[in-house]
Amino acid sequence: MDGMQAEATTPILTFEGARATIRLNRPAVHNRIEPADLLALMAHFEAIEANPDVRVAVLTGTGKSFSSGYHLGDLASRPDAEVTGQDGPSFEAMTNLLENLRVPVICRLNGGVYGGSTDLALCCDFRIGVDTCEMFMPAARIGIHYYPSGMLRYVSRLGLNAAKKLFLTAEKILAPEMLAIGYLTEMVPAAELDARVDALANRLASLAPLSVQGVKRSLNEIARQEFDAEGAVFRAQASQRSEDVKEGLAAFREKRAPVFKGR
């Protein structure tokens, strides 16, 4: 899987049944994210949103690394590239779109994750990584005050102490510590990575889409301290009136696997 598409391109989107996969594809530069990749990723997110058959998405990289982060050369020539994007797309806008995707997203961390791509992975709902992966956030080393939503994700997902250590020291941490602080959902040997990602993707795709997607949205709102209680009640009521809840209850009574249709 990691050896596919060795020639550098913008990120690649594929669909297989209920699963969408986005693959960062610049292995020679450790899947560095360039300006053209921001536009491609945004377009891929929109395509996933527009496809009602998709129930789960996977984000990964080609080669030995997940991603080395945003292209520092572009950041030097275009200082607003991470935040406002006044003369082009911003990294922050792209990550926020990912966080708010309708379907749950699994980050398949096939290797190291650095810089802005540490936040890209945090935008995902699950992060399954190989036991040799590592991460660091070099913002203080290169003089950058990080963009607001990225810091919020760090604190809400990892806690204030871990966020301070990673941001203020710019120290590298290894996979066991990534797991201990909650950055990794699971840590696995490389030989087991695909099987664990597939198992979780299949599990998520088998569950009731209205429930999974609605609860994901509400939990993200809570994490950002932007909880829309009225919206959550509306989503809860819609799920309780759905065909899927009838199917779920019937399957429970009949001791069989439910077949959800997302309506």
N, C-alpha and C positions, 0 to 999 in steps of 0.2 A: 504493500500500500504506500509506504513512504517513498518508494523509488519512482512512482508514477510522475509523469510530466516534469522531467528534469530540466527542460528548457524554460527559462524565466518568462512568466506571463503575469498579467493581473490575476487576482483570485478567481478560482474556477468553481462554478456552481453546478451540482448534479442533483437529480431527483431519482429516487428509487422507492417506489411505493409511497408509504407515508413519511419517508425520511428525506430531508434535504441535507446535502453536505457542501460546505464551503471549504476550499483548500487554498491557503496562502501558498504562492508558488514562485518564490525567488530563492531557491535553496543555496545558490552560490554566495548570497549575502545574508544567509540565515533568515530568509523570508522577511527582510526589511520591508516596511510599508511605505510606499511612495505615493505622491499626489494622485496619480491615476488609479491607484488601488483604493483610495477613499471613495472615489466615484463608483468604481466597480462594486465595492462592498455595499454601498448604499443601494445600488440597483439590485443587487442580489437579495438584500433584505426586503425590498419592495416586491420582488418576484415571489419570495416565500410568503409574504403577507397576502398576496393576491391568489395563492394556490390553496383552495380549500381542502385539498387532499393531504396536505402536509400537516403532520401532528408533532414532529420533533425535528430539530436541526442539529447538525454536528459541525463544529468549527475546528480545523486542524491545519497542519503545515506539511509541506514536502521536505523530505530530507531529515537531517539530524536535529534541527531546532524547530521550535514552534514559531517564534518570531523575535527578531532583534529590536523591534520597536519602530518608531517613526524615523524616516530619513532625516538625519541631522543636517545634511547639506541643504535640504529644502527649508528646514527650520531656521537655519542661519540666514537664508536669503529672503524668507517670508516669515517674519517674526510672529505673525498672527495665525500661522498654520494650525497650531494646536487648539486655539480657543475661538477667535471670532471668525476666521475664514473670510476676511473682507475681500480678498482677491482670489478666492477659490474655496473649496470645501475645507472644513475643519475636522481635525481628528476627534475633537470632543463631540461634534454633531453626529459623526459616524458611530461612536461608541454608545451614545444615548439611543440611537435607533436600534442598535443591537440589544441593549438592555430591555427595550420596550417591545421586542418582537412578541407577537401573539403566542407563538409556540415555545415550549421549553427548549433550551439550547444546551448541548453538552460540548465542553471544550476538551478535545482530545489532545492532551499535551504530550506530544511525541518527543519533546526535548526542551532545551532551555527557553526561558521567556524573560524578556528584558524591556526596560523602559516603558513606553506607552502601551506595549502589548501586554504588560502585566495587568493593566486596566481592561484591555480588550478581553482577556480571559475572565476577569472579575465580572464583566457584563453578562457572562454566561451563567446559567443556573446550576451547572455541575461542572467540575473540573477533574478529569481522570488523567493522572500523569504517570509517566514512567519513573522508576525509582532512582534514575540517574539525572533527572531534570534539576534545574536550578533557576534562581531568579534574582534580579536586583533592580532597584529603582534609582537611576543615577541623576535624578533632577538636581540635587544639591551639588553634585560633582560638576555639572555643566552650567549651573547658575539659573535654573528655571524654577519659577514658582508654578506648581502644577495647576491645571485647570480645575474649576470647582467641583464638577460632578465626579471626576476621578477621585478626588480626596474624599468625597462623601461615600463613594463605593468602598474605598479602602477602610474607612472607619466603621461603616455599617456592617461590613462583612467580616473584617478581621479584628476589630476592636482598636481602641485608641493607642494602646501601648505598642501593638505590632505595627500599626500605621506609622507611628513616630519613629520606631526603629528603622523601618524600611526607607522612609522619606528622608529623615534627618541624618542618618549615617551613610546612606548609599552602600551598605554592606550587602554582599552576596549571601544568600541562604540556600541550603540544599533541600532535596526532596523531603527528608524526614521532618525538618522544621516547617516546611511548607504545609505538610499534613497536620502538624501539631497546632499551627495557628489558624487552621481552617481554610488556607488557600486551596489546598487540594481536597476534593471530596474523597478520592481514593488514590492510593499509591500502589502501582503494580509493576511487576517485571515487564520488560519490553515485549516478551513473548506472549503476555496475557492482555496487552493493551486493547487490541481489537476486539477480543472476546468480551471484555468487560464493557467497552463502549457499546458494542452490539446488544449486550444483555440489557443495559440501561435504556438504550434507544427503543428496543422492542417493548420493554416494560412501559415506558412513557406513552408509546404509540398505542398500546392496548387499553389504556385507561380512558375515561370519559372526557372528551376534548373540552366541553363547556366547563366542566369542573376544573380540570388542570389549568386551562388558560385563564379562567376567571380568578382562581386562587393565586396564580402566579402574579397577575396584575395587582391584586390587593396586597400581597406580601411585599412587592417592590414599592408600592406606595407607602406602606408602613415603614419600610427601611429608610425611605427618604423623608419621613415625617410629613408626608403629603396624603395621608389616608383619606380617601373619598368614601366615607361610610355610606352615604346615600347610593353611590354607584355600586358599592359592594352588596348592599341590600337588593338592588335591582338585578345584579348578576346572580345572586343566590335565588331570588324568586324565579328568574328565567330558567335556571337549572332545575328547580323543583317542578316546573311545568313541562319539562322537556320529555321527548320520547326516550332519551337516553336513561333518565332516572327510572322510568318504567321498565326498560330493558335490564338495568342493573338490579333492580329488586326482583324481577322475574328470574334472572340468572342465579341470584343468591338462593331463592326458594328451590329452584330446580337443580342446584348444585352443578352448574355448568359455567363455562367461560362466557362472559357477556360479549355481545357484538355491538359496539357503539357506533353511531352514525354522525354524531356531532350536531344533533338537532332535537 
